[in-house]
Amino acid sequence: NSRDIVGDVSGATIVTYDDESVTGSTIIGASNLARKKGAENVIAVVTHAKFTDEGIKRLEESYLEEIVITDTVWRSREFYEENKKFVKVSVAPLFGEAIRRIHNSESLSSLYE
């Protein structure tokens, strides 16, 4: 099987990551596998959360304790009020600082240190 977990996750909190998600299938699959292997909790992190309505419903109904998403795809305040598992992390300060540094011909590399 090409999808497996290496190591003992019994009783652990697992963090799974996807750079872009529409249906949530990958992170839901990882969550199901982690729980099957004994993980206590599973948290997902998604950079570009382009979720469909059906994907959001599936994620809300999944084993995931929390789905952390960046604000690269806009969601209303009501979205977070209605979908309690979703937590927004803003990348705006990082992007703003990168733009400022580019404008001033400053280094970007120190942003990643």
Disulfide bonds with the S-S distance in Angstrom:
none
